[in-house]
Amino acid sequence: DETIVGKDVLVVEDIVDTGLTLDYLLRILKSRKPASLKVCTFLNKSARRKVKVKVDYLGFDIPNKFVVGYGLDYAGKFRNVPFVFTLNPEIY
């Protein structure tokens, strides 16, 4: 285990959706007494948020649609596509 006491910590996410997982992680990290704790996300679905989490650095705020590409996949597909797009709901 690496100590983060007194260190600046940056959590990097691909997408923040409900915020539940991120909230849980941030509570654990805060308990370890970092000097600072910031969040950076590529994509943010603020309309789906169930708990309040602060995103300090944001790529894009997106609507509540299922997105794939650029590392995000559906059933193992579309992960390697070099852009982000929405899937037709009929596909999933």
Phi, psi and omega in degrees: 000130174273138176277143176245009179303125177074006181257155174276125185242132176240118176268124181249122182242154172279314181211137174251121186249264180288334182089354184297312180295316181296319178301316178299312180298315182296323177297319178295313181296318179300325180293344180266010170059055174287159176294319176212156181219114183236157179237133175237130176226144177290311182233143182227123176255076185296334180293339181262002186299131176255335175228151181282121173229141181270125174257117184276325182229123189233132173282292183218136170270125186239157178288172181282074178227154180282120182246150178221170179100161177054042179103343178265137184229168169231117180053039178079004182250156173076000182300323186269004177292133186278026176206168180254136178211165178267146176269146173296129182305337179295337181285326181243000000 
